[in-house]
Amino acid sequence: MRQKLTLSFLPAVVLTTAGFLSAQNGIQFEHDLLFADALQKAKAENKIVFMDAYTTWCGPCKMMAARVFPDSAVGVFFNTRFVNLKTDMEKGEGPALALRYGVEYYPTLLFFNTEGKVIHKAVGYHNAEEFVKLAHTAANPEANLLALETRYRKGERSAVLLRAYTEVKSAAFDPAAGQLASDYLKTQTNLSSPENMDFIMRYVDDPFSDGFRFLQQNRRVFEEKFSEKEVKQKLDMVFEDYLLRHPDLQLGEVQRLYGTVYPEQGERLASNYRLTYYRQREDMQKFALSAVDHYTRFPTNDADELNEIAFLFAQNVTDPAMLQKAIEWAEKSVSTHESNYNQDTLARLYLKLGKKKQAAAAARRSIELAKNAGEDASQTEELLEKINGK
């Protein structure tokens, strides 16, 4: 028999439901609590302190605030186990905390014990499922960052520890993760296992390590398991990250790096880098010599590339033999794909070599092409006046 509810029961039902929804309404942050007070509150409640270290301009921070923190499942876990802080790293005590705890990327998700020691850390956007998983690890005294650091510091070097430690260090954007990854792979007898191939793709960042060498030697196998695009992205990332971590590399070391990461085209890439190296240092004599050497060994039919290098010679080189090489590049650029730009370059080069008749003809042709294309020809017109002695 269906029971009939009287009105006297309704308020209680409504209040209970409202209370339940409030408890489920995402993370309850302590917006007005200072960090020291949060530690005291956590100690009194036997909790961990979670800090969302954010900035107002950080896109992923805003996404987490809009999509993840309000999630009911996230709120249930965090509100029962953590004292939760949102701290702007550019306001109030934020800058001092950022300096103290090495916060360089946003968002940085920090977990502290009641003494203010970091027990776990991760960087970047996490969806709700990933975020709860992260929190579970942070709350686990045997699996969080502090626990793994303690075991490592005491001398443990088991494969299980090295792998787990690599993973959490990498999640925290800690540069030590790469060396840990290399140490882990040294414990392995079969780098071609699916698990170890995944590990290499995710964590190896040293182009001179055994793990990276294995990737290079078995590139086709990796491309079959992942894709050519993913493997290429991995190679590029290793190269770029290594340069960022070693900003003071000498020219020879960078050339060696090119040869290691891109063995099939490393010589050409290293030669091209040498041009950039000398140009950035405004050593135009060595730049010119390197350019002649580069385009002799690695000729190109790219009209824009040929015009660019020829124009740089027109601006910066005075040696007649070098200028003659630049004229050859400019003429090849014109014959490949004529434009007002390469005709202008050709005019400037002819003028520097005293060939006024050819210079004037090239300048007039450049002006004609520019006007036909509806482009500005004023600089070439000034050049033509100079050629004509006006």
Rosetta blueprint (number, residue, H / E / L):
1 M L
2 R L
3 Q L
4 K L
5 L L
6 T L
7 L H
8 S H
9 F H
10 L H
11 P H
12 A H
13 V H
14 V H
15 L H
16 T H
17 T H
18 A H
19 G H
20 F H
21 L H
22 S H
23 A H
24 Q L
25 N L
26 G L
27 I L
28 Q L
29 F E
30 E L
31 H L
32 D L
33 L L
34 L L
35 F H
36 A H
37 D H
38 A H
39 L H
40 Q H
41 K H
42 A H
43 K H
44 A H
45 E H
46 N L
47 K L
48 I E
49 V E
50 F E
51 M E
52 D E
53 A E
54 Y E
55 T L
56 T L
57 W L
58 C L
59 G H
60 P H
61 C H
62 K H
63 M H
64 M H
65 A H
66 A H
67 R H
68 V H
69 F L
70 P L
71 D L
72 S H
73 A H
74 V H
75 G H
76 V H
77 F H
78 F H
79 N H
80 T H
81 R H
82 F E
83 V E
84 N E
85 L E
86 K E
87 T E
88 D E
89 M L
90 E L
91 K L
92 G L
93 E L
94 G H
95 P H
96 A H
97 L H
98 A H
99 L H
100 R H
101 Y L
102 G L
103 V L
104 E L
105 Y L
106 Y L
107 P L
108 T E
109 L E
110 L E
111 F E
112 F E
113 N L
114 T L
115 E L
116 G L
117 K L
118 V E
119 I E
120 H E
121 K E
122 A E
123 V E
124 G L
125 Y L
126 H L
127 N L
128 A H
129 E H
130 E H
131 F H
132 V H
133 K H
134 L H
135 A H
136 H H
137 T H
138 A H
139 A H
140 N L
141 P L
142 E L
143 A L
144 N L
145 L H
146 L H
147 A H
148 L H
149 E H
150 T H
151 R H
152 Y H
153 R H
154 K L
155 G L
156 E L
157 R L
158 S L
159 A H
160 V H
161 L H
162 L H
163 R H
164 A H
165 Y H
166 T H
167 E H
168 V H
169 K H
170 S H
171 A H
172 A L
173 F L
174 D L
175 P L
176 A L
177 A H
178 G H
179 Q H
180 L H
181 A H
182 S H
183 D H
184 Y H
185 L H
186 K L
187 T L
188 Q L
189 T L
190 N L
191 L L
192 S L
193 S L
194 P H
195 E H
196 N H
197 M H
198 D H
199 F H
200 I H
201 M H
202 R H
203 Y H
204 V L
205 D L
206 D L
207 P L
208 F L
209 S L
210 D H
211 G H
212 F H
213 R H
214 F H
215 L H
216 Q H
217 Q H
218 N L
219 R H
220 R H
221 V H
222 F H
223 E H
224 E H
225 K H
226 F L
227 S L
228 E H
229 K H
230 E H
231 V H
232 K H
233 Q H
234 K H
235 L H
236 D H
237 M H
238 V H
239 F H
240 E H
241 D H
242 Y H
243 L H
244 L H
245 R H
246 H L
247 P L
248 D L
249 L L
250 Q L
251 L H
252 G H
253 E H
254 V H
255 Q H
256 R H
257 L H
258 Y H
259 G H
260 T H
261 V H
262 Y L
263 P L
264 E L
265 Q L
266 G H
267 E H
268 R H
269 L H
270 A H
271 S H
272 N H
273 Y H
274 R H
275 L H
276 T H
277 Y H
278 Y H
279 R H
280 Q H
281 R L
282 E L
283 D L
284 M H
285 Q H
286 K H
287 F H
288 A H
289 L H
290 S H
291 A H
292 V H
293 D H
294 H H
295 Y H
296 T H
297 R H
298 F L
299 P L
300 T L
301 N L
302 D L
303 A H
304 D H
305 E H
306 L H
307 N H
308 E H
309 I H
310 A H
311 F H
312 L H
313 F H
314 A H
315 Q H
316 N H
317 V L
318 T L
319 D L
320 P H
321 A H
322 M H
323 L H
324 Q H
325 K H
326 A H
327 I H
328 E H
329 W H
330 A H
331 E H
332 K H
333 S H
334 V H
335 S H
336 T H
337 H L
338 E L
339 S L
340 N H
341 Y H
342 N H
343 Q H
344 D H
345 T H
346 L H
347 A H
348 R H
349 L H
350 Y H
351 L H
352 K H
353 L L
354 G L
355 K L
356 K H
357 K H
358 Q H
359 A H
360 A H
361 A H
362 A H
363 A H
364 R H
365 R H
366 S H
367 I H
368 E H
369 L H
370 A H
371 K H
372 N H
373 A L
374 G L
375 E L
376 D L
377 A L
378 S H
379 Q H
380 T H
381 E H
382 E H
383 L H
384 L H
385 E H
386 K H
387 I H
388 N L
389 G L
390 K L
